[in-house]
Amino acid sequence: MEQMCDYPKWISSYVRPCCWGQAGGELFKAFKAGDVVKVLAGMINLAYSALGAIAIQGADVLDQPVSWQHDGFVISLMRLFSDKINQCASGSPDSYSDVYDLCVYLSRNFINADFDKAFQMVHDSKMSKLDKNSQFTTKNAEDLLKSRYFKTPELSDCLYE
């Protein structure tokens, strides 16, 4: 696949549509399965990717209100995420901020989870992909997921009762 920019492959993966589709797909599978911990993990990973795309562009996250009303159907959440992810094809930091804000809002208000704690756990997990010299073990984003330094975070501790 041709890269969209001159950034190394592991960095440009944050802004490639295929990676966003994969992240969204994982989230949608978790919604379908009804696994709250996996839904939280999917939202945190999506938020993490959104922040990466915003940082690459040197922009700031915009704190934008989220307009969502629980109607009792998971399909409405899937449509909402799908729409926000599709808007990221524009490459606009505003679109990435929308995804991030949606993940934060729904993690806290729909799943009833500690977003900050979960985000920190995922961040620590991703940083565990560094070798002894604080260098990524590979320049390929897909290989980072398979790194021997990878630690899977247990996010069930982030759910409130």
PyRosetta script that sets phi, psi and omega in degrees:
from pyrosetta import init, pose_from_sequence

init()
pose = pose_from_sequence("MEQMCDYPKWISSYVRPCCWGQAGGELFKAFKAGDVVKVLAGMINLAYSALGAIAIQGADVLDQPVSWQHDGFVISLMRLFSDKINQCASGSPDSYSDVYDLCVYLSRNFINADFDKAFQMVHDSKMSKLDKNSQFTTKNAEDLLKSRYFKTPELSDCLYE")
pose.set_psi(1, 136.8)
pose.set_omega(1, -179.7)
pose.set_phi(2, -74.8)
pose.set_psi(2, 136.5)
pose.set_omega(2, 179.4)
pose.set_phi(3, -75.8)
pose.set_psi(3, 151.6)
pose.set_omega(3, -178.3)
pose.set_phi(4, -87.3)
pose.set_psi(4, -15.6)
pose.set_omega(4, -177.2)
pose.set_phi(5, -149.3)
pose.set_psi(5, -177.6)
pose.set_omega(5, -178.5)
pose.set_phi(6, -89.3)
pose.set_psi(6, 5.6)
pose.set_omega(6, 178.6)
pose.set_phi(7, -70.7)
pose.set_psi(7, 155.4)
pose.set_omega(7, 174.1)
pose.set_phi(8, -56.7)
pose.set_psi(8, 156.4)
pose.set_omega(8, -174.8)
pose.set_phi(9, -55.9)
pose.set_psi(9, -39.4)
pose.set_omega(9, -176.7)
pose.set_phi(10, -70.0)
pose.set_psi(10, -26.1)
pose.set_omega(10, 177.4)
pose.set_phi(11, -82.2)
pose.set_psi(11, -45.9)
pose.set_omega(11, -176.5)
pose.set_phi(12, -66.8)
pose.set_psi(12, -13.6)
pose.set_omega(12, 178.2)
pose.set_phi(13, -63.2)
pose.set_psi(13, -23.4)
pose.set_omega(13, 178.2)
pose.set_phi(14, -67.4)
pose.set_psi(14, -27.6)
pose.set_omega(14, -175.9)
pose.set_phi(15, -108.3)
pose.set_psi(15, -1.9)
pose.set_omega(15, 178.2)
pose.set_phi(16, -77.1)
pose.set_psi(16, 131.7)
pose.set_omega(16, -179.2)
pose.set_phi(17, -58.1)
pose.set_psi(17, -34.0)
pose.set_omega(17, -177.8)
pose.set_phi(18, -63.3)
pose.set_psi(18, -36.5)
pose.set_omega(18, 179.7)
pose.set_phi(19, -70.2)
pose.set_psi(19, -35.9)
pose.set_omega(19, 176.9)
pose.set_phi(20, -66.3)
pose.set_psi(20, -39.3)
pose.set_omega(20, 177.5)
pose.set_phi(21, -63.2)
pose.set_psi(21, -38.2)
pose.set_omega(21, 178.2)
pose.set_phi(22, -66.8)
pose.set_psi(22, -44.6)
pose.set_omega(22, 179.0)
pose.set_phi(23, -63.0)
pose.set_psi(23, -42.8)
pose.set_omega(23, 176.9)
pose.set_phi(24, -64.0)
pose.set_psi(24, -39.4)
pose.set_omega(24, 179.1)
pose.set_phi(25, -61.5)
pose.set_psi(25, -41.0)
pose.set_omega(25, 177.8)
pose.set_phi(26, -63.0)
pose.set_psi(26, -41.2)
pose.set_omega(26, 179.2)
pose.set_phi(27, -65.0)
pose.set_psi(27, -43.4)
pose.set_omega(27, -179.2)
pose.set_phi(28, -65.3)
pose.set_psi(28, -37.0)
pose.set_omega(28, 176.3)
pose.set_phi(29, -63.2)
pose.set_psi(29, -39.8)
pose.set_omega(29, 179.5)
pose.set_phi(30, -66.8)
pose.set_psi(30, -40.9)
pose.set_omega(30, 176.0)
pose.set_phi(31, -59.5)
pose.set_psi(31, -45.9)
pose.set_omega(31, -177.9)
pose.set_phi(32, -62.9)
pose.set_psi(32, -39.5)
pose.set_omega(32, -180.0)
pose.set_phi(33, -74.8)
pose.set_psi(33, -19.5)
pose.set_omega(33, -178.9)
pose.set_phi(34, 74.7)
pose.set_psi(34, 21.4)
pose.set_omega(34, -179.2)
pose.set_phi(35, -90.8)
pose.set_psi(35, 104.0)
pose.set_omega(35, -174.7)
pose.set_phi(36, -62.0)
pose.set_psi(36, -38.7)
pose.set_omega(36, -179.6)
pose.set_phi(37, -65.6)
pose.set_psi(37, -40.6)
pose.set_omega(37, 178.4)
pose.set_phi(38, -70.9)
pose.set_psi(38, -32.7)
pose.set_omega(38, 175.0)
pose.set_phi(39, -63.8)
pose.set_psi(39, -45.1)
pose.set_omega(39, 177.4)
pose.set_phi(40, -60.1)
pose.set_psi(40, -45.9)
pose.set_omega(40, 178.8)
pose.set_phi(41, -60.3)
pose.set_psi(41, -41.4)
pose.set_omega(41, 178.6)
pose.set_phi(42, -63.0)
pose.set_psi(42, -42.4)
pose.set_omega(42, 179.3)
pose.set_phi(43, -68.0)
pose.set_psi(43, -38.9)
pose.set_omega(43, 179.5)
pose.set_phi(44, -66.2)
pose.set_psi(44, -43.7)
pose.set_omega(44, 178.4)
pose.set_phi(45, -63.8)
pose.set_psi(45, -38.1)
pose.set_omega(45, 177.3)
pose.set_phi(46, -65.8)
pose.set_psi(46, -43.1)
pose.set_omega(46, 177.9)
pose.set_phi(47, -63.2)
pose.set_psi(47, -40.5)
pose.set_omega(47, 179.2)
pose.set_phi(48, -62.0)
pose.set_psi(48, -44.3)
pose.set_omega(48, 178.8)
pose.set_phi(49, -64.8)
pose.set_psi(49, -38.7)
pose.set_omega(49, 178.4)
pose.set_phi(50, -62.6)
pose.set_psi(50, -43.5)
pose.set_omega(50, 178.3)
pose.set_phi(51, -63.4)
pose.set_psi(51, -37.9)
pose.set_omega(51, 178.0)
pose.set_phi(52, -61.9)
pose.set_psi(52, -43.9)
pose.set_omega(52, 179.7)
pose.set_phi(53, -65.7)
pose.set_psi(53, -37.9)
pose.set_omega(53, 178.1)
pose.set_phi(54, -67.0)
pose.set_psi(54, -43.6)
pose.set_omega(54, -178.7)
pose.set_phi(55, -64.4)
pose.set_psi(55, -39.7)
pose.set_omega(55, 179.8)
pose.set_phi(56, -59.7)
pose.set_psi(56, -34.2)
pose.set_omega(56, -179.0)
pose.set_phi(57, -85.5)
pose.set_psi(57, -2.7)
pose.set_omega(57, 179.5)
pose.set_phi(58, 71.2)
pose.set_psi(58, 23.0)
pose.set_omega(58, -178.1)
pose.set_phi(59, -100.2)
pose.set_psi(59, 174.5)
pose.set_omega(59, 176.4)
pose.set_phi(60, -109.6)
pose.set_psi(60, 153.4)
pose.set_omega(60, 175.0)
pose.set_phi(61, -72.8)
pose.set_psi(61, 130.6)
pose.set_omega(61, 175.9)
pose.set_phi(62, -92.7)
pose.set_psi(62, 128.0)
pose.set_omega(62, 178.3)
pose.set_phi(63, -82.8)
pose.set_psi(63, 98.3)
pose.set_omega(63, -176.1)
pose.set_phi(64, -112.3)
pose.set_psi(64, 141.6)
pose.set_omega(64, 179.2)
pose.set_phi(65, -66.6)
pose.set_psi(65, 147.3)
pose.set_omega(65, 178.8)
pose.set_phi(66, -103.5)
pose.set_psi(66, 128.5)
pose.set_omega(66, 178.6)
pose.set_phi(67, -104.8)
pose.set_psi(67, 102.6)
pose.set_omega(67, -180.0)
pose.set_phi(68, -153.4)
pose.set_psi(68, 137.0)
pose.set_omega(68, 177.2)
pose.set_phi(69, -128.0)
pose.set_psi(69, 126.9)
pose.set_omega(69, -178.3)
pose.set_phi(70, -66.5)
pose.set_psi(70, 119.8)
pose.set_omega(70, 179.6)
pose.set_phi(71, -108.0)
pose.set_psi(71, 3.4)
pose.set_omega(71, 178.1)
pose.set_phi(72, 89.3)
pose.set_psi(72, 0.1)
pose.set_omega(72, -178.0)
pose.set_phi(73, -117.8)
pose.set_psi(73, 129.0)
pose.set_omega(73, 178.5)
pose.set_phi(74, -65.7)
pose.set_psi(74, -30.1)
pose.set_omega(74, -178.4)
pose.set_phi(75, -60.3)
pose.set_psi(75, -31.2)
pose.set_omega(75, 178.3)
pose.set_phi(76, -67.3)
pose.set_psi(76, -35.7)
pose.set_omega(76, 175.8)
pose.set_phi(77, -67.3)
pose.set_psi(77, -42.2)
pose.set_omega(77, 179.8)
pose.set_phi(78, -63.0)
pose.set_psi(78, -40.6)
pose.set_omega(78, 177.4)
pose.set_phi(79, -65.2)
pose.set_psi(79, -42.6)
pose.set_omega(79, -179.8)
pose.set_phi(80, -60.7)
pose.set_psi(80, -48.7)
pose.set_omega(80, 178.6)
pose.set_phi(81, -63.6)
pose.set_psi(81, -42.1)
pose.set_omega(81, -179.9)
pose.set_phi(82, -59.4)
pose.set_psi(82, -44.3)
pose.set_omega(82, 178.9)
pose.set_phi(83, -62.4)
pose.set_psi(83, -44.9)
pose.set_omega(83, -178.4)
pose.set_phi(84, -66.3)
pose.set_psi(84, -40.7)
pose.set_omega(84, 179.0)
pose.set_phi(85, -65.6)
pose.set_psi(85, -43.0)
pose.set_omega(85, 179.1)
pose.set_phi(86, -62.1)
pose.set_psi(86, -34.2)
pose.set_omega(86, 178.5)
pose.set_phi(87, -66.0)
pose.set_psi(87, -21.2)
pose.set_omega(87, 179.2)
pose.set_phi(88, -70.6)
pose.set_psi(88, -13.2)
pose.set_omega(88, 176.6)
pose.set_phi(89, -61.0)
pose.set_psi(89, -21.8)
pose.set_omega(89, 177.9)
pose.set_phi(90, -69.6)
pose.set_psi(90, -22.0)
pose.set_omega(90, -178.1)
pose.set_phi(91, 79.8)
pose.set_psi(91, 4.6)
pose.set_omega(91, -177.5)
pose.set_phi(92, -74.8)
pose.set_psi(92, 132.7)
pose.set_omega(92, 175.1)
pose.set_phi(93, -57.7)
pose.set_psi(93, -29.5)
pose.set_omega(93, 177.5)
pose.set_phi(94, -61.5)
pose.set_psi(94, -40.2)
pose.set_omega(94, 179.3)
pose.set_phi(95, -66.8)
pose.set_psi(95, -41.2)
pose.set_omega(95, 177.1)
pose.set_phi(96, -65.6)
pose.set_psi(96, -37.2)
pose.set_omega(96, 176.5)
pose.set_phi(97, -63.1)
pose.set_psi(97, -38.4)
pose.set_omega(97, 176.9)
pose.set_phi(98, -59.3)
pose.set_psi(98, -43.0)
pose.set_omega(98, 178.9)
pose.set_phi(99, -64.2)
pose.set_psi(99, -47.5)
pose.set_omega(99, 179.9)
pose.set_phi(100, -59.3)
pose.set_psi(100, -48.8)
pose.set_omega(100, -179.0)
pose.set_phi(101, -61.8)
pose.set_psi(101, -38.7)
pose.set_omega(101, 177.9)
pose.set_phi(102, -64.2)
pose.set_psi(102, -43.0)
pose.set_omega(102, 179.0)
pose.set_phi(103, -62.9)
pose.set_psi(103, -43.3)
pose.set_omega(103, 178.7)
pose.set_phi(104, -62.3)
pose.set_psi(104, -49.8)
pose.set_omega(104, -176.9)
pose.set_phi(105, -59.8)
pose.set_psi(105, -49.7)
pose.set_omega(105, -176.4)
pose.set_phi(106, -72.5)
pose.set_psi(106, -31.0)
pose.set_omega(106, 175.7)
pose.set_phi(107, -62.2)
pose.set_psi(107, -42.8)
pose.set_omega(107, -177.1)
pose.set_phi(108, -80.6)
pose.set_psi(108, -40.7)
pose.set_omega(108, -169.7)
pose.set_phi(109, -102.1)
pose.set_psi(109, -20.0)
pose.set_omega(109, 179.2)
pose.set_phi(110, -104.5)
pose.set_psi(110, -49.0)
pose.set_omega(110, -179.7)
pose.set_phi(111, -83.6)
pose.set_psi(111, -21.7)
pose.set_omega(111, -177.5)
pose.set_phi(112, 63.6)
pose.set_psi(112, 58.6)
pose.set_omega(112, -178.0)
pose.set_phi(113, -125.0)
pose.set_psi(113, 160.9)
pose.set_omega(113, 175.3)
pose.set_phi(114, -84.9)
pose.set_psi(114, 93.5)
pose.set_omega(114, -176.2)
pose.set_phi(115, -58.1)
pose.set_psi(115, -46.0)
pose.set_omega(115, -175.7)
pose.set_phi(116, -62.0)
pose.set_psi(116, -43.1)
pose.set_omega(116, 178.9)
pose.set_phi(117, -64.8)
pose.set_psi(117, -45.0)
pose.set_omega(117, 179.8)
pose.set_phi(118, -64.0)
pose.set_psi(118, -42.0)
pose.set_omega(118, 179.4)
pose.set_phi(119, -61.6)
pose.set_psi(119, -43.5)
pose.set_omega(119, -180.0)
pose.set_phi(120, -63.6)
pose.set_psi(120, -38.6)
pose.set_omega(120, 178.9)
pose.set_phi(121, -65.5)
pose.set_psi(121, -41.6)
pose.set_omega(121, 178.1)
pose.set_phi(122, -67.1)
pose.set_psi(122, -41.1)
pose.set_omega(122, 177.5)
pose.set_phi(123, -59.7)
pose.set_psi(123, -47.2)
pose.set_omega(123, 178.7)
pose.set_phi(124, -60.1)
pose.set_psi(124, -38.6)
pose.set_omega(124, 178.1)
pose.set_phi(125, -63.1)
pose.set_psi(125, -45.0)
pose.set_omega(125, -179.8)
pose.set_phi(126, -66.6)
pose.set_psi(126, -37.2)
pose.set_omega(126, 179.0)
pose.set_phi(127, -72.0)
pose.set_psi(127, -17.2)
pose.set_omega(127, 176.7)
pose.set_phi(128, -70.4)
pose.set_psi(128, -5.9)
pose.set_omega(128, 178.3)
pose.set_phi(129, -85.3)
pose.set_psi(129, 11.1)
pose.set_omega(129, 176.7)
pose.set_phi(130, -92.0)
pose.set_psi(130, 147.9)
pose.set_omega(130, 176.8)
pose.set_phi(131, -85.4)
pose.set_psi(131, -170.9)
pose.set_omega(131, -177.1)
pose.set_phi(132, -62.2)
pose.set_psi(132, -23.4)
pose.set_omega(132, -178.7)
pose.set_phi(133, -97.0)
pose.set_psi(133, 17.1)
pose.set_omega(133, -179.2)
pose.set_phi(134, 59.2)
pose.set_psi(134, 32.8)
pose.set_omega(134, 175.9)
pose.set_phi(135, -112.0)
pose.set_psi(135, 145.6)
pose.set_omega(135, 175.1)
pose.set_phi(136, -61.3)
pose.set_psi(136, 142.5)
pose.set_omega(136, -177.2)
pose.set_phi(137, -70.6)
pose.set_psi(137, -14.2)
pose.set_omega(137, 179.0)
pose.set_phi(138, -156.2)
pose.set_psi(138, 160.8)
pose.set_omega(138, 175.5)
pose.set_phi(139, -93.9)
pose.set_psi(139, -3.2)
pose.set_omega(139, -177.1)
pose.set_phi(140, -98.9)
pose.set_psi(140, 120.9)
pose.set_omega(140, -176.7)
pose.set_phi(141, -59.2)
pose.set_psi(141, -38.1)
pose.set_omega(141, -178.8)
pose.set_phi(142, -66.8)
pose.set_psi(142, -37.0)
pose.set_omega(142, 179.2)
pose.set_phi(143, -70.2)
pose.set_psi(143, -26.8)
pose.set_omega(143, 178.5)
pose.set_phi(144, -59.3)
pose.set_psi(144, -35.8)
pose.set_omega(144, -179.2)
pose.set_phi(145, -65.9)
pose.set_psi(145, -23.0)
pose.set_omega(145, -176.3)
pose.set_phi(146, -101.5)
pose.set_psi(146, 4.8)
pose.set_omega(146, -175.5)
pose.set_phi(147, -59.6)
pose.set_psi(147, 145.8)
pose.set_omega(147, 177.3)
pose.set_phi(148, -70.3)
pose.set_psi(148, -13.5)
pose.set_omega(148, 178.3)
pose.set_phi(149, -88.3)
pose.set_psi(149, -2.7)
pose.set_omega(149, -176.5)
pose.set_phi(150, -72.2)
pose.set_psi(150, 134.1)
pose.set_omega(150, 174.8)
pose.set_phi(151, -122.3)
pose.set_psi(151, 125.9)
pose.set_omega(151, 179.3)
pose.set_phi(152, -80.2)
pose.set_psi(152, 124.0)
pose.set_omega(152, 180.0)
pose.set_phi(153, -77.1)
pose.set_psi(153, 146.6)
pose.set_omega(153, 176.2)
pose.set_phi(154, -98.7)
pose.set_psi(154, 100.8)
pose.set_omega(154, -173.6)
pose.set_phi(155, -88.2)
pose.set_psi(155, -3.2)
pose.set_omega(155, -179.7)
pose.set_phi(156, -63.5)
pose.set_psi(156, -23.8)
pose.set_omega(156, 176.9)
pose.set_phi(157, -68.4)
pose.set_psi(157, -15.5)
pose.set_omega(157, -178.2)
pose.set_phi(158, -88.7)
pose.set_psi(158, -6.0)
pose.set_omega(158, -179.8)
pose.set_phi(159, -86.0)
pose.set_psi(159, 133.2)
pose.set_omega(159, 174.3)
pose.set_phi(160, -82.6)
pose.set_psi(160, 154.4)
pose.set_omega(160, 179.3)
pose.set_phi(161, -75.4)
pose.dump_pdb("model.pdb")
